[in-house]
Amino acid sequence: MTKHILVVDDNTLIRKAICDIILRDDRLAPCTEAKNGLEGVQKATEMWPDLVVMDYSMPVMDGLEASKRIAALMPSMRIILLTLHAELFETATLADCGISALVSKQQAATELVPAICALLGLARAAGAA
């Protein structure tokens, strides 16, 4: 069974690129998308995805506040914070917001899918490097 991912980012091109990266792994289903944190919280509570990939800096509601709200409503939800500013965050701050992992946008092409799979307990794909 494939895992459903919610991608929350205010930049349409980045959202589409993240979904394209995710879809390279056949264990992951097509993404649901949200354009800001508030919409992300709404879609998460409507759809109950297996995991949320959340941008940090967005209008309407930032990724930390949206993650806190999702975690309060769905404590077992896995959330990956995706940001250009990974060096600014401390592990304790992320945990307090319900965030399970942090991935730099600069490293998303190589690190996002492994992080998703690790959080979802998906075994390494056959023939994967």
VOPAGU-2260 file (C-alpha; in pm, 1 decimal, decimal comma):
REM VOPAGU-2260
SITE   aa  ch    i         X         Y         Z
SITE  MET   A    0       0,0       0,0       0,0
SITE  THR   A    1     137,7     341,4     -95,1
SITE  LYS   A    2     174,9     619,5     159,0
SITE  HIS   A    3      -1,6     951,0     109,3
SITE  ILE   A    4     201,5    1269,9     159,0
SITE  LEU   A    5      77,0    1626,9     214,5
SITE  VAL   A    6     317,5    1893,4      82,1
SITE  VAL   A    7     272,8    2245,0     223,3
SITE  ASP   A    8     468,9    2528,4      57,8
SITE  ASP   A    9     366,5    2872,4     -64,4
SITE  ASN   A   10     581,5    2847,4    -377,8
SITE  THR   A   11     399,2    2652,4    -649,6
SITE  LEU   A   12     720,1    2555,0    -832,4
SITE  ILE   A   13     878,6    2420,3    -515,7
SITE  ARG   A   14     559,9    2230,9    -422,5
SITE  LYS   A   15     554,5    2066,5    -764,9
SITE  ALA   A   16     928,4    1986,7    -748,5
SITE  ILE   A   17     887,9    1828,2    -403,0
SITE  CYS   A   18     596,2    1618,4    -529,7
SITE  ASP   A   19     805,1    1509,8    -829,0
SITE  ILE   A   20    1086,7    1401,5    -594,3
SITE  ILE   A   21     841,5    1207,7    -377,1
SITE  LEU   A   22     679,4    1034,5    -674,6
SITE  ARG   A   23    1014,0     883,8    -779,2
SITE  ASP   A   24     952,5     624,3    -507,7
SITE  ASP   A   25     667,7     388,6    -597,1
SITE  ARG   A   26     587,5     331,0    -228,6
SITE  LEU   A   27     469,4     692,2    -203,6
SITE  ALA   A   28     136,6     807,7    -346,9
SITE  PRO   A   29      65,7    1127,3    -538,2
SITE  CYS   A   30      80,5    1429,7    -311,9
SITE  THR   A   31    -191,3    1649,5    -178,6
SITE  GLU   A   32     -78,9    2012,0    -185,6
SITE  ALA   A   33    -145,5    2317,7      30,8
SITE  LYS   A   34     -22,1    2672,5     -32,7
SITE  ASN   A   35      11,7    2795,2     327,7
SITE  GLY   A   36      14,7    2668,2     682,9
SITE  LEU   A   37    -354,1    2729,7     751,5
SITE  GLU   A   38    -455,6    2541,2     437,9
SITE  GLY   A   39    -209,6    2267,5     537,3
SITE  VAL   A   40    -377,9    2224,3     876,1
SITE  GLN   A   41    -719,6    2210,2     708,8
SITE  LYS   A   42    -610,9    1952,2     450,7
SITE  ALA   A   43    -427,9    1742,5     709,5
SITE  THR   A   44    -738,2    1719,5     927,5
SITE  GLU   A   45    -960,9    1641,8     628,6
SITE  MET   A   46    -736,9    1382,5     463,8
SITE  TRP   A   47    -520,4    1236,0     744,1
SITE  PRO   A   48    -211,8    1181,9     525,1
SITE  ASP   A   49      60,9     943,3     635,8
SITE  LEU   A   50     313,5    1228,2     657,6
SITE  VAL   A   51     335,9    1606,2     608,3
SITE  VAL   A   52     624,0    1790,0     439,6
SITE  MET   A   53     599,7    2146,3     572,3
SITE  ASP   A   54     779,8    2458,5     452,2
SITE  TYR   A   55     893,5    2690,7     729,5
SITE  SER   A   56     840,9    3037,9     581,5
SITE  MET   A   57     489,5    3096,4     445,3
SITE  PRO   A   58     223,2    3366,7     453,5
SITE  VAL   A   59    -100,6    3328,8     652,5
SITE  MET   A   60      57,0    3076,5     894,6
SITE  ASP   A   61     420,3    2967,0     912,2
SITE  GLY   A   62     534,9    2606,8     922,9
SITE  LEU   A   63     609,3    2599,3    1295,8
SITE  GLU   A   64     261,6    2716,6    1395,0
SITE  ALA   A   65      95,4    2487,9    1139,6
SITE  SER   A   66     301,7    2193,2    1266,1
SITE  LYS   A   67     200,8    2269,5    1627,3
SITE  ARG   A   68    -165,3    2273,3    1529,2
SITE  ILE   A   69    -141,2    1949,6    1330,9
SITE  ALA   A   70      48,7    1778,8    1613,9
SITE  ALA   A   71    -212,7    1894,2    1867,4
SITE  LEU   A   72    -491,6    1743,9    1655,9
SITE  MET   A   73    -299,4    1437,2    1536,1
SITE  PRO   A   74     -21,3    1355,9    1784,5
SITE  SER   A   75     107,9    1057,5    1587,1
SITE  MET   A   76     142,6    1254,0    1259,8
SITE  ARG   A   77     495,7    1261,6    1120,1
SITE  ILE   A   78     601,1    1608,1    1000,5
SITE  ILE   A   79     917,3    1700,4     811,1
SITE  LEU   A   80    1013,7    2067,3     816,4
SITE  LEU   A   81    1160,7    2173,8     483,3
SITE  THR   A   82    1358,8    2497,9     490,3
SITE  LEU   A   83    1637,6    2700,6     336,8
SITE  HIS   A   84    1751,6    2786,5     690,6
SITE  ALA   A   85    1808,8    2447,8     857,5
SITE  GLU   A   86    2095,3    2584,5    1066,4
SITE  LEU   A   87    1855,4    2813,2    1256,4
SITE  PHE   A   88    1659,5    2535,6    1424,7
SITE  GLU   A   89    1735,8    2343,9    1741,0
SITE  THR   A   90    1611,8    1988,2    1789,6
SITE  ALA   A   91    1416,1    2083,3    2102,8
SITE  THR   A   92    1231,6    2361,0    1919,4
SITE  LEU   A   93    1135,7    2123,4    1641,0
SITE  ALA   A   94    1016,7    1855,9    1884,5
SITE  ASP   A   95     808,7    2114,4    2073,4
SITE  CYS   A   96     631,5    2190,4    1744,5
SITE  GLY   A   97     562,9    1824,0    1668,2
SITE  ILE   A   98     824,7    1809,6    1392,2
SITE  SER   A   99     987,5    1469,6    1342,7
SITE  ALA   A  100    1269,4    1566,0    1104,2
SITE  LEU   A  101    1433,9    1858,9     928,4
SITE  VAL   A  102    1545,7    1857,6     564,5
SITE  SER   A  103    1722,6    2144,8     393,8
SITE  LYS   A  104    1566,1    2250,7      64,2
SITE  GLN   A  105    1915,9    2243,9     -85,1
SITE  GLN   A  106    1939,0    1871,3      -1,4
SITE  ALA   A  107    1578,4    1772,6     -73,3
SITE  ALA   A  108    1658,7    1590,3    -397,3
SITE  THR   A  109    1874,8    1338,0    -211,1
SITE  GLU   A  110    1755,3    1351,2     151,2
SITE  LEU   A  111    1377,2    1397,6     144,6
SITE  VAL   A  112    1262,2    1053,7      29,3
SITE  PRO   A  113    1501,5     868,7     263,8
SITE  ALA   A  114    1373,3    1083,2     552,6
SITE  ILE   A  115    1011,4    1012,3     457,4
SITE  CYS   A  116    1077,0     639,5     428,9
SITE  ALA   A  117    1261,5     628,7     761,8
SITE  LEU   A  118     977,0     805,2     943,1
SITE  LEU   A  119     716,8     580,2     783,1
SITE  GLY   A  120     915,7     263,3     851,4
SITE  LEU   A  121     942,9     173,7     484,2
SITE  ALA   A  122    1214,1     -74,8     402,7
SITE  ARG   A  123    1477,9      21,5     151,8
SITE  ALA   A  124    1361,4     -49,1    -203,0
SITE  ALA   A  125    1522,1    -343,8    -379,2
SITE  GLY   A  126    1829,8    -230,4    -569,6
SITE  ALA   A  127    1838,2     104,8    -390,4
SITE  ALA   A  128    2180,5     253,9    -326,6
